């Protein structure tokens, strides 16, 4: 969500978005850990291959979610909601 869209939200809506992003961060960590596990397993079992680099594909998605989460956190601090 863009910064302008976040600023247009009311305080209650902003707090709801914060709850959503908290769970998204948890899911990102779980997915990334799972992908790391797959990469380690396939590397040990078969050597280097396509699945070895699978976690690198997910990094931009997790980074984008982290950036949105930081923007939301900054806005919460601005409005003294956190």
C-alpha positions in Angstrom: 0.0 0.0 0.0 1.4 3.4 -0.9 2.2 6.0 1.7 -0.6 8.3 0.4 -3.2 5.5 0.8 -2.0 4.8 4.3 -2.3 8.5 5.3 -5.9 8.6 4.1 -6.9 5.8 6.6 -8.6 6.5 9.9 -6.9 5.5 13.1 -9.0 2.4 13.5 -8.4 1.3 9.9 -4.7 1.9 10.4 -4.6 -0.3 13.5 -6.3 -3.1 11.5 -3.7 -2.8 8.8 -1.0 -3.1 11.5 -2.5 -6.3 12.7 -2.6 -7.6 9.2 1.0 -6.8 8.5 2.1 -8.4 11.8 0.6 -11.7 10.6 2.1 -11.2 7.1 5.6 -10.8 8.6 5.1 -14.1 10.5 4.0 -15.9 7.3 7.0 -14.4 5.5 9.3 -15.8 8.1 7.7 -19.3 8.0 7.7 -19.5 4.2 11.3 -18.3 4.0 12.3 -20.9 6.6 10.5 -23.6 4.8 12.2 -22.7 1.5 15.6 -22.6 3.2 14.9 -26.1 4.6 14.0 -27.3 1.1 17.2 -25.8 -0.3 19.4 -27.4 2.3 17.8 -30.8 1.9 18.1 -30.8 -1.9 21.6 -29.5 -1.8 22.7 -32.3 0.6 20.7 -35.0 -1.3 21.3 -34.0 -4.9 24.0 -31.3 -5.0 23.4 -27.9 -6.3 20.4 -27.5 -8.5 17.4 -25.3 -9.2 15.8 -25.8 -5.8 19.0 -24.7 -4.0 18.3 -21.1 -5.1 14.6 -21.2 -4.5 14.7 -18.9 -1.4 16.3 -16.2 -3.5 13.1 -16.0 -5.6 11.1 -15.2 -2.5 13.4 -12.5 -1.1 12.0 -9.6 -3.2 8.4 -10.4 -2.1 9.5 -10.5 1.6 11.5 -7.3 1.1 8.5 -5.5 -0.4 6.3 -6.6 2.5 8.9 -5.5 5.0 9.1 -2.0 3.4 5.3 -1.7 3.6 5.4 -2.8 7.2 8.0 -0.2 8.0 6.0 2.6 6.4 2.9 1.6 8.4 4.9 1.5 11.6 6.3 5.0 10.9 2.8 6.3 10.4 1.6 4.7 13.6 4.4 6.4 15.5 3.5 9.7 13.8 -0.1 9.5 15.0 1.0 8.2 18.5 -1.0 5.0 18.1 1.8 2.7 19.0 
